[in-house]
Amino acid sequence: MGVTSFTGVKVFSTTLARDRENMGENITKWLKENLVNIEVVDKVVTQSSDKEFHCLTITIFYRAKTA
């Protein structure tokens, strides 16, 4: 099993319910704007919470495309 190399990371994170509802649209917009120059190599979804807040984080690992 090899190690996937990457040259950048984009993190989307929120604790607000209304922002969580829009997170998918925000990620899709970012991908559409950047997929010409990058290749997504991995992603990680993390959820954490305490008594009051629920945090959702989506981390995208990418590699810059070479010409």
Secondary structure as the mmCIF struct_conf table of DSSP 4:
data_model
#
loop_
_struct_conf.conf_type_id
_struct_conf.id
_struct_conf.beg_label_comp_id
_struct_conf.beg_label_asym_id
_struct_conf.beg_label_seq_id
_struct_conf.end_label_comp_id
_struct_conf.end_label_asym_id
_struct_conf.end_label_seq_id
HELX_LH_PP_P HELX_LH_PP_P1 GLY A 2 SER A 5
BEND BEND1 THR A 7 THR A 7
STRN STRN1 GLY A 8 THR A 14
BEND BEND2 LEU A 16 LEU A 16
HELX_RH_AL_P HELX_RH_AL_P1 ALA A 17 ASN A 34
TURN_TY1_P TURN_TY1_P1 LEU A 35 ASN A 37
STRN STRN2 ILE A 38 SER A 49
BEND BEND3 LYS A 51 GLU A 52
STRN STRN3 HIS A 54 ALA A 64
HELX_LH_PP_P HELX_LH_PP_P2 LYS A 65 THR A 66
#
